[in-house]
Amino acid sequence: MTQEAPKKEFWRWKEYNWHDENIDPRAGGIISAGVDVGSVSSQAVIMVDGKLFAFASMRTGSDSPDSARNAMKWALEGASISIDDINFIVGTGYGRVNVPMAHKAITEIACHARGANYMYGPTVRTILDMGGQDCKAIQCDERGKVTNFLMNDKCAAGTGRGMEVFANLLQIPIEDVGDMSFKVDEEPDPVSSTCVVFAKTEAAGLLRQGWGKNMVLAAYSSAMSHRVFTLIERLGVTPEFAITGGIAKNSGVVRRLEAELGMKALKSDIDSQIAGALGAALFGKALYEKKLKKAKK
């Protein structure tokens, strides 16, 4: 009896972990951690005295507590410490109240602002968090404290999940989507940006009409960038500007958004996808320091 080969999942992005071998966590003072359980991905970040030491980024499963545990376990892998060595853990994201090892839960809006401040520096004032199921436009001060924000969570269009749907529909690896969207002779009109279901139906129709995959990707990337542009325009864009979340890695959306804004997004060597967990870990350090001060009184 023959067996069919497993169907390739074009939407599946790379999961990975990392730790800095130049940092000895046992020689540091405060070890803090942040766990960001999102609707699509989960990240765990470990910091030693406010320096990024280790992180893991993986797909969120069906159970938020297990997703939090798995992300933390993977971040700790090879890091020479255990979860018992961590002084303070903050949960954030969609599943923040279901992070079993967390000492406190803090909203992802506050955490992304604090994380972006660490990643891009104190000049960042406007942040676009393009997550798996929603988009958030955030304004912050020089310390990474939120001063204003707007959020869109009514539809997956303009989010990471929407791009995953298109990658699977067109059978193109999601990491190739951005570059391929520019391999067109001219920019097509955007597909519907009102709903992923409608956009997917429209894209299927365009393929039947003879549109190439690159053209469809360009049309959807344009629709995504314009959708988030309208959100951030309502809030107002104060330089400097940065993008966090998985979609920040998609050049097809980012470059088109930059063109609409007339402004380049700040760059960082730190993975944009860990911004929320990074901010949570920074909050963890500050909260533990506060706890120590209180204990001394």
C-alpha positions as CSV (number, residue, x, y, z in Angstrom):
1,M,0.0,0.0,0.0
2,T,1.5,3.3,-1.0
3,Q,1.4,6.4,1.2
4,E,1.1,10.0,0.1
5,A,4.0,12.3,0.9
6,P,3.1,14.8,3.6
7,K,1.8,18.1,2.2
8,K,4.3,20.9,2.4
9,E,3.3,23.7,4.7
10,F,4.4,26.8,2.8
11,W,3.3,29.1,5.6
12,R,5.6,27.6,8.2
13,W,8.3,30.0,9.2
14,K,11.6,29.0,10.9
15,E,11.5,28.4,14.6
16,Y,14.8,28.8,16.5
17,N,16.5,29.5,19.8
18,W,19.8,31.4,20.6
19,H,22.0,32.3,23.6
20,D,25.0,34.6,24.0
21,E,28.0,32.4,24.8
22,N,29.9,35.5,26.0
23,I,27.6,36.1,28.9
24,D,27.9,34.0,32.1
25,P,24.4,34.1,33.7
26,R,25.7,32.9,37.0
27,A,28.1,35.9,37.3
28,G,25.3,38.4,36.8
29,G,23.1,40.0,39.4
30,I,19.5,39.9,38.2
31,I,18.2,37.3,35.7
32,S,14.8,38.3,34.3
33,A,12.6,36.8,31.7
34,G,9.6,37.6,29.5
35,V,7.3,35.2,27.8
36,D,5.1,36.4,25.0
37,V,2.3,34.0,24.1
38,G,0.7,35.4,20.9
39,S,-2.1,34.0,18.8
40,V,0.3,32.7,16.2
41,S,3.8,32.6,17.8
42,S,5.3,32.4,21.2
43,Q,8.7,33.9,22.4
44,A,10.7,33.6,25.6
45,V,13.5,36.0,26.4
46,I,16.1,35.8,29.2
47,M,18.1,38.8,30.2
48,V,21.1,39.0,32.6
49,D,21.4,42.4,34.3
50,G,19.4,44.0,31.5
51,K,21.4,42.4,28.6
52,L,19.9,40.0,26.1
53,F,21.2,36.5,27.0
54,A,18.9,34.0,25.4
55,F,15.6,33.6,23.5
56,A,13.4,31.2,21.7
57,S,10.7,31.8,19.0
58,M,8.2,29.1,18.1
59,R,4.7,28.4,16.9
60,T,1.9,28.8,19.5
61,G,0.1,25.6,20.1
62,S,-3.5,25.0,21.1
63,D,-2.8,25.4,24.8
64,S,-1.3,28.8,26.0
65,P,0.3,27.4,29.2
66,D,2.0,24.6,27.3
67,S,3.1,27.2,24.6
68,A,4.7,29.3,27.4
69,R,6.4,26.3,29.0
70,N,7.8,25.1,25.6
71,A,9.1,28.5,24.7
72,M,10.8,28.9,28.0
73,K,12.2,25.4,28.0
74,W,13.7,26.0,24.5
75,A,15.2,29.4,25.5
76,L,16.9,27.7,28.5
77,E,18.3,24.9,26.4
78,G,22.1,25.1,26.5
79,A,22.0,28.3,28.6
80,S,23.5,26.7,31.7
81,I,20.7,27.8,34.0
82,S,17.3,26.5,35.0
83,I,14.0,28.3,35.4
84,D,14.6,28.3,39.2
85,D,17.6,30.7,38.6
86,I,15.3,33.3,37.1
87,N,14.5,36.1,39.6
88,F,11.4,37.5,37.9
89,I,9.2,36.4,34.9
90,V,6.6,38.6,33.2
91,G,4.0,37.2,30.9
92,T,2.6,39.2,27.9
93,G,0.7,38.8,24.7
94,Y,-2.6,37.2,23.8
95,G,-2.1,34.5,26.4
96,R,-0.4,36.5,29.1
97,V,-2.8,35.5,31.9
98,N,-2.0,31.8,31.1
99,V,1.8,31.9,31.5
100,P,2.1,29.6,34.5
101,M,5.6,30.6,35.6
102,A,5.0,34.3,35.4
103,H,5.1,36.5,38.5
104,K,3.1,39.3,36.7
105,A,1.2,39.8,33.4
106,I,1.7,43.1,31.4
107,T,0.0,44.1,28.2
108,E,1.8,43.5,24.9
109,I,1.4,47.2,24.0
110,A,3.5,48.3,27.0
111,C,6.0,45.4,26.4
112,H,6.4,46.2,22.7
113,A,7.1,49.8,23.4
114,R,9.7,48.9,26.1
115,G,11.2,46.3,23.8
116,A,11.4,48.6,20.8
117,N,13.1,51.2,23.0
118,Y,15.8,48.6,23.9
119,M,16.1,47.4,20.2
120,Y,16.1,50.7,18.4
121,G,17.3,53.2,21.1
122,P,15.6,56.1,22.9
123,T,14.9,58.1,19.8
124,V,12.0,55.8,18.6
125,R,8.6,57.4,19.0
126,T,6.3,55.5,16.8
127,I,6.0,51.7,16.7
128,L,4.0,49.5,14.4
129,D,3.5,46.0,15.9
130,M,2.4,43.7,13.1
131,G,1.4,40.6,14.9
132,G,-0.2,37.3,14.0
133,Q,-3.9,38.4,14.4
134,D,-3.8,42.1,15.0
135,C,-1.9,45.3,14.3
136,K,-1.1,48.0,16.9
137,A,0.2,51.5,16.3
138,I,2.0,52.8,19.4
139,Q,3.5,56.1,20.4
140,C,6.1,56.2,23.3
141,D,8.5,58.5,25.0
142,E,12.3,58.3,25.3
143,R,12.0,55.7,28.1
144,G,9.8,53.4,26.1
145,K,6.7,54.4,28.0
146,V,3.4,54.3,26.0
147,T,1.8,57.7,25.4
148,N,-0.9,56.7,22.9
149,F,-2.0,53.7,20.8
150,L,-4.5,52.4,18.3
151,M,-5.3,48.8,17.6
152,N,-7.0,46.8,14.8
153,D,-8.1,43.3,15.6
154,K,-11.2,42.9,13.5
155,C,-9.7,41.0,10.6
156,A,-6.5,39.0,9.9
157,A,-5.9,41.1,6.7
158,G,-2.7,43.1,7.4
159,T,-1.4,40.5,9.9
160,G,1.0,37.6,9.9
161,R,-1.8,35.1,9.7
162,G,-3.1,36.7,6.6
163,M,0.3,36.4,4.9
164,E,0.5,32.8,6.0
165,V,-2.8,32.1,4.2
166,F,-1.5,33.7,1.0
167,A,1.8,31.8,1.2
168,N,-0.1,28.5,1.4
169,L,-2.6,29.5,-1.4
170,L,0.2,30.3,-3.8
171,Q,2.5,27.5,-2.6
172,I,5.4,29.9,-2.0
173,P,7.6,29.6,1.2
174,I,6.7,32.5,3.4
175,E,10.3,33.7,3.7
176,D,10.3,34.2,-0.1
177,V,7.1,36.2,-0.3
178,G,8.6,39.7,0.2
179,D,11.3,39.4,-2.4
180,M,9.0,37.7,-5.0
181,S,6.4,40.5,-4.6
182,F,8.9,42.9,-6.3
183,K,9.6,40.7,-9.3
184,V,6.9,42.4,-11.4
185,D,7.0,44.8,-14.3
186,E,4.7,47.3,-12.6
187,E,2.7,47.5,-9.4
188,P,-0.8,46.0,-9.7
189,D,-3.8,47.4,-8.0
190,P,-4.2,46.0,-4.4
191,V,-6.5,43.1,-3.8
192,S,-9.3,43.5,-1.3
193,S,-7.9,44.5,2.1
194,T,-11.2,44.3,4.0
195,C,-11.1,40.5,4.8
196,V,-8.6,37.7,4.3
197,V,-11.4,35.4,3.0
198,F,-12.4,38.0,0.4
199,A,-8.8,38.7,-0.5
200,K,-8.1,35.0,-0.9
201,T,-11.1,34.5,-3.1
202,E,-10.1,37.5,-5.2
203,A,-6.5,36.2,-5.5
204,A,-7.8,32.8,-6.7
205,G,-9.8,34.6,-9.3
206,L,-6.8,36.6,-10.5
207,L,-4.8,33.4,-10.9
208,R,-7.6,31.9,-13.0
209,Q,-7.4,35.1,-15.2
210,G,-3.7,34.4,-15.8
211,W,-2.1,36.6,-13.2
212,G,1.4,35.3,-12.2
213,K,2.0,34.5,-8.5
214,N,4.4,37.5,-8.2
215,M,1.7,39.8,-9.3
216,V,-0.8,38.4,-6.8
217,L,1.8,38.7,-4.0
218,A,2.5,42.3,-5.0
219,A,-1.2,43.1,-5.0
220,Y,-1.7,41.6,-1.5
221,S,1.5,43.1,-0.1
222,S,0.3,46.5,-1.3
223,A,-3.1,45.9,0.3
224,M,-1.5,44.9,3.6
225,S,0.8,47.9,3.7
226,H,-2.0,50.3,2.9
227,R,-4.2,48.8,5.6
228,V,-1.6,49.3,8.3
229,F,-0.8,52.7,6.9
230,T,-4.3,53.9,7.5
231,L,-4.1,52.7,11.1
232,I,-0.8,54.4,11.8
233,E,-1.9,57.5,10.0
234,R,-4.9,57.9,12.3
235,L,-2.5,57.8,15.3
236,G,0.1,60.0,13.7
237,V,3.6,59.2,12.8
238,T,6.3,60.9,14.9
239,P,9.9,60.1,13.9
240,E,11.7,57.9,14.6
241,F,9.6,55.0,13.4
242,A,10.1,51.2,14.0
243,I,8.3,48.0,13.2
244,T,8.0,45.0,15.5
245,G,6.5,41.6,15.0
246,G,7.0,38.9,12.4
247,I,5.8,41.0,9.4
248,A,8.7,43.3,10.0
249,K,10.8,40.6,8.2
250,N,8.6,40.9,5.1
251,S,10.3,43.3,2.7
252,G,7.3,43.4,0.4
253,V,5.1,44.9,3.1
254,V,7.8,47.0,4.8
255,R,9.1,48.8,1.8
256,R,5.7,49.6,0.5
257,L,4.7,50.9,3.9
258,E,7.8,53.0,4.0
259,A,6.9,54.5,0.6
260,E,3.4,55.5,1.8
261,L,4.8,57.0,5.0
262,G,7.7,58.7,3.2
263,M,9.9,57.5,6.0
264,K,12.3,54.6,6.6
265,A,11.8,52.3,9.5
266,L,14.7,52.0,12.0
267,K,16.8,48.8,11.8
268,S,18.1,46.6,14.5
269,D,20.3,43.5,14.8
270,I,17.8,42.0,17.3
271,D,15.0,39.9,15.9
272,S,11.9,42.0,15.5
273,Q,9.7,39.1,16.6
274,I,11.0,39.0,20.2
275,A,10.2,42.7,20.9
276,G,7.3,41.8,23.2
277,A,9.1,39.2,25.2
278,L,12.2,41.5,25.4
279,G,10.1,44.3,26.8
280,A,8.5,41.9,29.3
281,A,12.0,40.8,30.5
282,L,13.0,44.4,31.0
283,F,9.8,45.0,33.0
284,G,10.8,41.9,35.0
285,K,14.2,43.4,35.9
286,A,12.6,46.7,37.0
287,L,10.0,44.9,39.1
288,Y,12.5,42.7,40.8
289,E,14.7,45.7,41.6
290,K,11.7,47.4,43.1
291,K,11.0,44.3,45.2
292,L,14.6,44.3,46.5
293,K,14.4,48.0,47.4
294,K,11.1,47.4,49.3
295,A,12.6,44.5,51.2
296,K,15.5,46.7,52.4
297,K,13.2,49.3,54.0
